[in-house]
């Protein structure tokens, strides 16, 4: 009678231990999906992105086509959001402006976060005089309210979408720099960092390979919340005539066009204003949800 063969685990068949970083991201996702407000915010953002990408191909009217005969028409079956003071279809312009407004928000925060994270990493890791110089510059920038600093920058550079992105980006740099610096200070003296130094790892490798991946949580949360602030700031500057210029379908510029008709044609300002509210609310809900999900003190 033959004896049963014993199964021997080989390195190929042995069970691999779960990746701790992947496991932590699963925990974060499980927390996030249980937050109804965050899920609503995420759904709204996805909807806005879809509208921004495919919406311009399905607008019922040309967003920039003027029809003076039918100007300031109230919302109807023909013009869902009515028409503006030039007879342009407001619904088509709001759809067209979705991509422009989101682009300004994403690109300004991408630029501001990149520079802010870089400054924060350098200041936190090297400390001493380097830290002092960088953070004093950040303190000077933080001394000005964000919208006021952006207003000053775009006034000097001139009104355009590119300058608007630069202005909003510069105003967001100090926030990211301070958050990253604090996170770096909390992890740079941990044992695994000392071990990397003992093994001869370069400063660049330690910063970007071992420190940065472990401080991404607050950066992601701040970036999400900052996009909402960037959209609001960009819309405010465009409302003042210092951002997107006519006949651009940017929401803030559309809101500015409608301020002279609040009493006899309030819909001209109503719908661009509602679009700004929805976008800002969506990113704030998502950011709050991400902050709760990344917080280890909250229960899954």
Secondary structure as a PSIPRED ss2 file (coil, helix, strand):
# PSIPRED VFORMAT (PSIPRED V4.0)

   1 X C   1.000  0.000  0.000
   2 X C   1.000  0.000  0.000
   3 X C   1.000  0.000  0.000
   4 X C   1.000  0.000  0.000
   5 X C   1.000  0.000  0.000
   6 X C   1.000  0.000  0.000
   7 X C   1.000  0.000  0.000
   8 X C   1.000  0.000  0.000
   9 X C   1.000  0.000  0.000
  10 X C   1.000  0.000  0.000
  11 X C   1.000  0.000  0.000
  12 X C   1.000  0.000  0.000
  13 X C   1.000  0.000  0.000
  14 X C   1.000  0.000  0.000
  15 X C   1.000  0.000  0.000
  16 X C   1.000  0.000  0.000
  17 X C   1.000  0.000  0.000
  18 X C   1.000  0.000  0.000
  19 X C   1.000  0.000  0.000
  20 X H   0.000  1.000  0.000
  21 X H   0.000  1.000  0.000
  22 X H   0.000  1.000  0.000
  23 X H   0.000  1.000  0.000
  24 X H   0.000  1.000  0.000
  25 X H   0.000  1.000  0.000
  26 X H   0.000  1.000  0.000
  27 X H   0.000  1.000  0.000
  28 X H   0.000  1.000  0.000
  29 X H   0.000  1.000  0.000
  30 X H   0.000  1.000  0.000
  31 X H   0.000  1.000  0.000
  32 X H   0.000  1.000  0.000
  33 X H   0.000  1.000  0.000
  34 X C   1.000  0.000  0.000
  35 X C   1.000  0.000  0.000
  36 X H   0.000  1.000  0.000
  37 X H   0.000  1.000  0.000
  38 X H   0.000  1.000  0.000
  39 X H   0.000  1.000  0.000
  40 X H   0.000  1.000  0.000
  41 X H   0.000  1.000  0.000
  42 X H   0.000  1.000  0.000
  43 X H   0.000  1.000  0.000
  44 X H   0.000  1.000  0.000
  45 X H   0.000  1.000  0.000
  46 X H   0.000  1.000  0.000
  47 X H   0.000  1.000  0.000
  48 X H   0.000  1.000  0.000
  49 X H   0.000  1.000  0.000
  50 X H   0.000  1.000  0.000
  51 X H   0.000  1.000  0.000
  52 X H   0.000  1.000  0.000
  53 X H   0.000  1.000  0.000
  54 X H   0.000  1.000  0.000
  55 X H   0.000  1.000  0.000
  56 X H   0.000  1.000  0.000
  57 X H   0.000  1.000  0.000
  58 X C   1.000  0.000  0.000
  59 X C   1.000  0.000  0.000
  60 X C   1.000  0.000  0.000
  61 X C   1.000  0.000  0.000
  62 X C   1.000  0.000  0.000
  63 X C   1.000  0.000  0.000
  64 X C   1.000  0.000  0.000
  65 X C   1.000  0.000  0.000
  66 X C   1.000  0.000  0.000
  67 X C   1.000  0.000  0.000
  68 X H   0.000  1.000  0.000
  69 X H   0.000  1.000  0.000
  70 X H   0.000  1.000  0.000
  71 X C   1.000  0.000  0.000
  72 X C   1.000  0.000  0.000
  73 X C   1.000  0.000  0.000
  74 X C   1.000  0.000  0.000
  75 X C   1.000  0.000  0.000
  76 X C   1.000  0.000  0.000
  77 X C   1.000  0.000  0.000
  78 X C   1.000  0.000  0.000
  79 X C   1.000  0.000  0.000
  80 X C   1.000  0.000  0.000
  81 X C   1.000  0.000  0.000
  82 X C   1.000  0.000  0.000
  83 X E   0.000  0.000  1.000
  84 X C   1.000  0.000  0.000
  85 X C   1.000  0.000  0.000
  86 X C   1.000  0.000  0.000
  87 X C   1.000  0.000  0.000
  88 X C   1.000  0.000  0.000
  89 X E   0.000  0.000  1.000
  90 X H   0.000  1.000  0.000
  91 X H   0.000  1.000  0.000
  92 X H   0.000  1.000  0.000
  93 X H   0.000  1.000  0.000
  94 X H   0.000  1.000  0.000
  95 X H   0.000  1.000  0.000
  96 X H   0.000  1.000  0.000
  97 X H   0.000  1.000  0.000
  98 X H   0.000  1.000  0.000
  99 X H   0.000  1.000  0.000
 100 X H   0.000  1.000  0.000
 101 X H   0.000  1.000  0.000
 102 X H   0.000  1.000  0.000
 103 X H   0.000  1.000  0.000
 104 X H   0.000  1.000  0.000
 105 X H   0.000  1.000  0.000
 106 X H   0.000  1.000  0.000
 107 X H   0.000  1.000  0.000
 108 X H   0.000  1.000  0.000
 109 X H   0.000  1.000  0.000
 110 X H   0.000  1.000  0.000
 111 X H   0.000  1.000  0.000
 112 X H   0.000  1.000  0.000
 113 X H   0.000  1.000  0.000
 114 X H   0.000  1.000  0.000
 115 X H   0.000  1.000  0.000
 116 X H   0.000  1.000  0.000
 117 X H   0.000  1.000  0.000
 118 X H   0.000  1.000  0.000
 119 X H   0.000  1.000  0.000
 120 X H   0.000  1.000  0.000
 121 X H   0.000  1.000  0.000
 122 X H   0.000  1.000  0.000
 123 X H   0.000  1.000  0.000
 124 X H   0.000  1.000  0.000
 125 X H   0.000  1.000  0.000
 126 X H   0.000  1.000  0.000
 127 X C   1.000  0.000  0.000
 128 X H   0.000  1.000  0.000
 129 X H   0.000  1.000  0.000
 130 X H   0.000  1.000  0.000
 131 X H   0.000  1.000  0.000
 132 X H   0.000  1.000  0.000
 133 X H   0.000  1.000  0.000
 134 X H   0.000  1.000  0.000
 135 X H   0.000  1.000  0.000
 136 X H   0.000  1.000  0.000
 137 X H   0.000  1.000  0.000
 138 X H   0.000  1.000  0.000
 139 X H   0.000  1.000  0.000
 140 X H   0.000  1.000  0.000
 141 X H   0.000  1.000  0.000
 142 X H   0.000  1.000  0.000
 143 X C   1.000  0.000  0.000
 144 X C   1.000  0.000  0.000
 145 X C   1.000  0.000  0.000
 146 X H   0.000  1.000  0.000
 147 X H   0.000  1.000  0.000
 148 X H   0.000  1.000  0.000
 149 X H   0.000  1.000  0.000
 150 X H   0.000  1.000  0.000
 151 X H   0.000  1.000  0.000
 152 X H   0.000  1.000  0.000
 153 X H   0.000  1.000  0.000
 154 X H   0.000  1.000  0.000
 155 X H   0.000  1.000  0.000
 156 X H   0.000  1.000  0.000
 157 X H   0.000  1.000  0.000
 158 X C   1.000  0.000  0.000
 159 X C   1.000  0.000  0.000
 160 X C   1.000  0.000  0.000
 161 X H   0.000  1.000  0.000
 162 X H   0.000  1.000  0.000
 163 X H   0.000  1.000  0.000
 164 X H   0.000  1.000  0.000
 165 X H   0.000  1.000  0.000
 166 X H   0.000  1.000  0.000
 167 X H   0.000  1.000  0.000
 168 X H   0.000  1.000  0.000
 169 X H   0.000  1.000  0.000
 170 X H   0.000  1.000  0.000
 171 X H   0.000  1.000  0.000
 172 X H   0.000  1.000  0.000
 173 X H   0.000  1.000  0.000
 174 X H   0.000  1.000  0.000
 175 X H   0.000  1.000  0.000
 176 X H   0.000  1.000  0.000
 177 X H   0.000  1.000  0.000
 178 X H   0.000  1.000  0.000
 179 X H   0.000  1.000  0.000
 180 X H   0.000  1.000  0.000
 181 X H   0.000  1.000  0.000
 182 X H   0.000  1.000  0.000
 183 X H   0.000  1.000  0.000
 184 X H   0.000  1.000  0.000
 185 X H   0.000  1.000  0.000
 186 X H   0.000  1.000  0.000
 187 X H   0.000  1.000  0.000
 188 X C   1.000  0.000  0.000
 189 X C   1.000  0.000  0.000
 190 X C   1.000  0.000  0.000
 191 X H   0.000  1.000  0.000
 192 X H   0.000  1.000  0.000
 193 X H   0.000  1.000  0.000
 194 X H   0.000  1.000  0.000
 195 X H   0.000  1.000  0.000
 196 X H   0.000  1.000  0.000
 197 X H   0.000  1.000  0.000
 198 X H   0.000  1.000  0.000
 199 X C   1.000  0.000  0.000
 200 X C   1.000  0.000  0.000
 201 X C   1.000  0.000  0.000
 202 X C   1.000  0.000  0.000
 203 X H   0.000  1.000  0.000
 204 X H   0.000  1.000  0.000
 205 X H   0.000  1.000  0.000
 206 X H   0.000  1.000  0.000
 207 X H   0.000  1.000  0.000
 208 X H   0.000  1.000  0.000
 209 X H   0.000  1.000  0.000
 210 X H   0.000  1.000  0.000
 211 X H   0.000  1.000  0.000
 212 X H   0.000  1.000  0.000
 213 X H   0.000  1.000  0.000
 214 X H   0.000  1.000  0.000
 215 X C   1.000  0.000  0.000
 216 X H   0.000  1.000  0.000
 217 X H   0.000  1.000  0.000
 218 X H   0.000  1.000  0.000
 219 X H   0.000  1.000  0.000
 220 X H   0.000  1.000  0.000
 221 X H   0.000  1.000  0.000
 222 X H   0.000  1.000  0.000
 223 X H   0.000  1.000  0.000
 224 X H   0.000  1.000  0.000
 225 X H   0.000  1.000  0.000
 226 X H   0.000  1.000  0.000
 227 X H   0.000  1.000  0.000
 228 X H   0.000  1.000  0.000
 229 X H   0.000  1.000  0.000
 230 X H   0.000  1.000  0.000
 231 X H   0.000  1.000  0.000
 232 X H   0.000  1.000  0.000
 233 X H   0.000  1.000  0.000
 234 X H   0.000  1.000  0.000
 235 X H   0.000  1.000  0.000
 236 X H   0.000  1.000  0.000
 237 X H   0.000  1.000  0.000
 238 X H   0.000  1.000  0.000
 239 X H   0.000  1.000  0.000
 240 X C   1.000  0.000  0.000
 241 X C   1.000  0.000  0.000
 242 X C   1.000  0.000  0.000
 243 X C   1.000  0.000  0.000
 244 X C   1.000  0.000  0.000
 245 X C   1.000  0.000  0.000
 246 X C   1.000  0.000  0.000
 247 X C   1.000  0.000  0.000
 248 X C   1.000  0.000  0.000
 249 X C   1.000  0.000  0.000
 250 X C   1.000  0.000  0.000
 251 X H   0.000  1.000  0.000
 252 X H   0.000  1.000  0.000
 253 X H   0.000  1.000  0.000
 254 X H   0.000  1.000  0.000
 255 X H   0.000  1.000  0.000
 256 X H   0.000  1.000  0.000
 257 X H   0.000  1.000  0.000
 258 X H   0.000  1.000  0.000
 259 X H   0.000  1.000  0.000
 260 X H   0.000  1.000  0.000
 261 X H   0.000  1.000  0.000
 262 X C   1.000  0.000  0.000
 263 X C   1.000  0.000  0.000
 264 X C   1.000  0.000  0.000
 265 X C   1.000  0.000  0.000
 266 X C   1.000  0.000  0.000
 267 X H   0.000  1.000  0.000
 268 X H   0.000  1.000  0.000
 269 X H   0.000  1.000  0.000
 270 X H   0.000  1.000  0.000
 271 X H   0.000  1.000  0.000
 272 X H   0.000  1.000  0.000
 273 X H   0.000  1.000  0.000
 274 X H   0.000  1.000  0.000
 275 X H   0.000  1.000  0.000
 276 X H   0.000  1.000  0.000
 277 X H   0.000  1.000  0.000
 278 X H   0.000  1.000  0.000
 279 X H   0.000  1.000  0.000
 280 X H   0.000  1.000  0.000
 281 X H   0.000  1.000  0.000
 282 X H   0.000  1.000  0.000
 283 X H   0.000  1.000  0.000
 284 X H   0.000  1.000  0.000
 285 X H   0.000  1.000  0.000
 286 X H   0.000  1.000  0.000
 287 X H   0.000  1.000  0.000
 288 X H   0.000  1.000  0.000
 289 X H   0.000  1.000  0.000
 290 X H   0.000  1.000  0.000
 291 X H   0.000  1.000  0.000
 292 X H   0.000  1.000  0.000
 293 X H   0.000  1.000  0.000
 294 X H   0.000  1.000  0.000
 295 X C   1.000  0.000  0.000
 296 X C   1.000  0.000  0.000
 297 X C   1.000  0.000  0.000
 298 X C   1.000  0.000  0.000
 299 X C   1.000  0.000  0.000
 300 X C   1.000  0.000  0.000
